[in-house]
Amino acid sequence: MEKSQLRRTLLKKRQAMSKEDWRIHSDRICTLLASSPMFTQARTILAYFSFRQEADLSPLFTDTHHRWGFPRCVGNSLYWHLWAPNEPVKTGAYGILEPYLDAPIIEPEQVDLILVPCVGCDYQGYRLGYGGGYYDRLLSSPEWGMKPTIGIVFDFAYLSELPIEPWDKPLQAICTETQIVKRIQL
């Protein structure tokens, strides 16, 4: 199945989840993340605000042991800004919530972990996103490419194999509502 068709199928399945199931599965992902050494040892974590029924990580954002960064889409790039609970956000590009422009910028050297939203992931760590290439470009750049990454996806979208392109970069770990799988680094 080609990427665009697979993306449509997985998004349709995700959006068909009841709100109750979505909340239960999202909470399980948060519980697994909160107990993961990759998460607990990180000081500054880049995350996302849930969009189109992506796993909701917001219960984690009140953890004061971490500094949180969230993206703003500008042109073809993601810019990361520091954000704390109760700070205002706005609807940005593509209808996704994002920090305001004047929120402090987070530089790559400050980041300990990136939580990556995924439409789908495979057992090798490759991700299927929305097709805009924002995370592909980010993770291909030298300053961001070596940062620890955890892809966030529901079990039904954790697949044995995805179609991949030469520019696709595998994530270091995948978290679903039932498991965290860390890839062996070669």
N, C-alpha and C positions, 0 to 999 in steps of 0.2 A: 504494500500500500504506500502511495507517495505521501510526503509530509503534509501537504495541504488537506488531503482527504482524512488522514489520520488525526490531524489537528481538529478538524470539524467534528469527527466522531467522538474524540475524547472530551472536547468542550461541551458537546451536547450531553454526554453522559454525566459530566461534572455538574452542569446546570440543572440536570434532572434530579439531583440529590435533594431530598427533603431538607428543609432548614434544620430540623432536629438532627438528622444524620450528619449533615455538614458540620454542625456545631460539635457533635460527639467526636467525629473523626479529627476535626481541627484541634480539639482539646487533647486528644491522645497524642497527636504530633507534638504539641507544646510540652506535654509531660515527658516524652522521649527526648526531645531537644534539651529540656532543662536538666536532664540527668546525664547528658553526653559530655565527656571530657572536652571535646572540641568546643562546646558551648560554655561550659563552666569555667574554662581556663581563659576564655576570650574577655578582653576588656571593652573593646570597641567592635560592635557588630553592625554590619549593614543588613537591612531587612527590607520589607515591602509592606505596603498597606494592601490588604486583600481586595481583589478586583475580580469580578465575574466568578465568584465562588471559589477563588483560590483558597487554599488552607489559610485560616485566620490565625495569625500569630500574635494578635494584640494582647492576649493575657500575659505574654512574656514581657511586654514593653514597660511594665511597671517595676521590673527588677532593677533596683538602683545600683546593683553591682556592675551593670553594663552601661556603656554609652551607646546610644542608638543613632544610626545614620539611615536616611531614606533618600531615594533618588528623585531628581527632577529631570525630565526629558527635555533636552535642549538640542534642537537640530537632530543629528544622528548620535548624540552622546548622552550618557547619564552623568549628572553631577550630583554628588552626595553631600547632604547637609545634616548637621547635628539636629536632633529632635528629642524632646522630652515630653512625657505625658502631660496633657492639658495645654500644650502649646498649640496654636492654631495651625491648621493645614488648609490648603485650597485644592480645588479640582484643577488639574493641569492637563497636559497633553493626553489624549485618548480617554479622558474621563477618569483618570487615576488620581487619587489624593497624593499630594506632595507638600513638603515644607515650603514656606515662603522664601523668596529670593534672598532676603536679608538674613536668613538663618546661617550660622557659621558653616563654612565648607569643611569637609573632612578630607584630608589628604591621604593618599595610599599608604604612606608609612605609619599612619595612626591605626590602620584597620587590622584586626586580628581574625575576623571571620566574616564570610559573606553567605547569607541565607538567600538562595536563588529560587524564585518562583518558577514552576515548571508546569506546562500542559501535560507533558509526559517525560519519562526518563527510562533508560534501559539499564540492564545489569552491568554494562561496561562504564556507566557514568555519563553517557551522552544524554543531552536534554533536548526536548522539543519545546520551543517557546511559541510566542504568538506570530513569529515570522518577521519581526522588525529588525532583528540582529543586534539589539542593544547590548545584551549580555555577551553575545559572541564577540563583539568588538571590544567590550570591556575586558573580558578574560583573555583576549589575544594580545593585549598591550603588556609590555614588559613590567610596568609598575603595578599592574593588577593581577597578572597571570599567575603569580606564585602564591597568592593569598589562599588560605584554606576556604573551601567552598562546601556547602551542604545544599543539595537540591531538595526542594520541598514538593512532594507529590502524593496524591492518594494512591492506595494499593492498586486500584483498578487501572491506573495509568503507569504503573511500574512494569515495564514490558521486557521481554527477553532481548529484543533488538529493535532499534530504530534505524530508519534510513539516515545516513550521515553524509556530511559534505566535508571537503578537505579542511575547511576553516573551523569546524566544530572542535571544541575542547572538552574533554571529559571533566566532570565534577569529581571532587575527592570523596564525597560521601553522599548518600541519598537517605532521606528520612521520610517514611510513610507513617500511617497510623499504627502499624504493627512492628516496625523495625527501623533501625539505623544500620545501613550497610556502608562500611568504609572500604573503598577500593584499595587494592594493593598497589602501591606506587612502584613503578619500575625504575 
